[in-house]
Amino acid sequence: MDLNTIETVLRPRGRADLPDWRVGDACLAGGTWLFSEPQPGTRRLVDLTSLGWPPHTIAAEGLTLAATCTIAQLDRLELPSDWIAAPLVGPCCRALLGSFKIWNVATVGGNLCMGLPAGPMTALAAALDATCTIWAPDGSERHLPVMNFVLGPQRNALRPAEILRSLFMPTAALARRTVFRRISLSPNGRSGALLIGTLDPAGTFALTVTAATRRPVRLAFITLPDRDALARELNHAIPAELYYDDVHGRPDWRRHMTLHLAQEIRDALADEASA
């Protein structure tokens, strides 16, 4: 869609080139949402892709993803063999249903900043203990767990003029066993519930719930719980009003599928642990 209110497009080459923020500004990365509907209040675009951030960096400490890393770049990334959580990346990328054109422009950071319940990059980042690096307009930066970054549909923790720079996923999280479950109302529909379970070598179990809820929810257990304990904790952690309600699923259906998929994940990890 043409944005006929845009007067200026800025392409900074470094952090020092970032402009002073003003009303009517918007950051441009992939633009898959920005150009999908009218933006009558937007007058100036700041193109973050011109900053030239490397899309990803693999180090002994973990994986860093630039906010401008595209879904296609993430999907093609080859991770170390001892990062046994690596197979989680592909299903999360494919949960972003879209053409190859969308995959090649939609970004990890954009998916998080939108805060949509069905955003699969939120699920991936939350399940792998990701931390956001945020640039402040005064030249400083702050770090925030992704669980505290996504606040709800189209709501995030960015303050005025702040920019999401990158995500960091630690090696310890990438070395966990994982199980992915997703469901939608139709074969090519938006996620109605997307859950990820992880189990570390010490037996600690964590369950991340997204798509079914207005914001990501994460439950942690010292050991793998039994089915009844898991159901009790889910019911306690997710009140009825936290389940999302839109054309892609009613809250009662999302709640039922959350409980069902959580039990599937729990059983799958229990089988792996006993094998």
C-alpha positions, 0 to 999 in steps of 0.5 A: 500500500502507498503511504501518501502521508510520508514526507521524508524517508531517512536512511541513517548509516550509523547510530550517530545519524539517527534523528531526534524523534518527533511525532509522526515518525516510524521505524521501517524494517521489513514494513510488512505491517507498516505498508499493509494499512493506512498510517495517517499519522505517520510523516517520516520513516527511519529506515533501520535496514540502512544501518547494516546490522549483521543479521546474526552472530554465533558465539560461545555465549549464545546467538544474537539476532539483529532486529532487522534479521529477516525470517528467511535469514533466520530459517537458513541459519546453520546452528552448532550441532550441540545446540539441540534446541536448533530444530525449534527455529524452523517450525517457528519461522514457518508459523509465520504464514506468508509468501517467500516475499514476506519471508524475505522482508519480514523481520524478527524485531518487527514481529516482536515489536508488533506484539501480536499474540500469534507472532512466532518470533515472540514464542521462539524468543520467550522459550529460549530466554531471549534478552532484548537490547534496546537503544535509548535516544541519549546513546545508552542502551538497556536490556530487557527479557523478552517476556517483559518486552511484549505486553499485549497486542500491538503493545511493547515496552519501548519508550518514546524514541527507543529502538530494538537493536537485537535479541540474545539467546544464551547457549544454556537455553539453546542446549535444551530439549524442546517440543513445539505444538501449534494449532489453528482453525484452518490448515493455513490459518493464523496460530490459535495456540502455539506452545513450546516446552523445554527440558534442560539437562538438570530436569528443569521444565518450562512451558511457554504459551503464546497465540492463545493468550494476549501476551506470552506466558511462561511456567517453570518447574524444577522437575517435570510435573505430572499431568494434574499439576501442570493443568492446575498451574496453567489454570492458575497462571492464565485467567479467563480474561488473558485468553485472546478473542478474535476471528482465529479462535474463541477464548474457550477453544484457545483455553481447551487447546492450550491445556491439550497441547501442554499435556502433549508437550509434557508427555513427549518430554517425559518419553524422551527423558525416560528413553 
